[in-house]
Amino acid sequence: MAKKQGNLAAMKTRAARAKAVAATPAPASSSAVAAPKKRTSPVKFAQEVRAEARKITWTSRRETWITSVMVFIMVALAGLFFFGTDSALGWVVSQVLKFANAG
């Protein structure tokens, strides 16, 4: 993922706000009633959703293909491993049962 270059002034403002929030003391009593959250207008919500959607970086078609092939290979290897393990344990159990029935 590539980092997007941001506005330096905006980054400083966000850092200052975060610092101010961190410096604010917590309420003394846990029984204090929190103020109800202010509702956001649908237009503001849609703008925020679009802003977040712009931050999404999608993988390329090649990366997706390579990842898919790797998953299929790993599934095949795991399938072979569990088939072999199941077969070996099945053979051991059958040998134990033959030995138990023979004696």
Residue pairs with C-beta under 8 A, 6 or more apart in sequence:
1 57
2 57
4 55
40 48
59 67
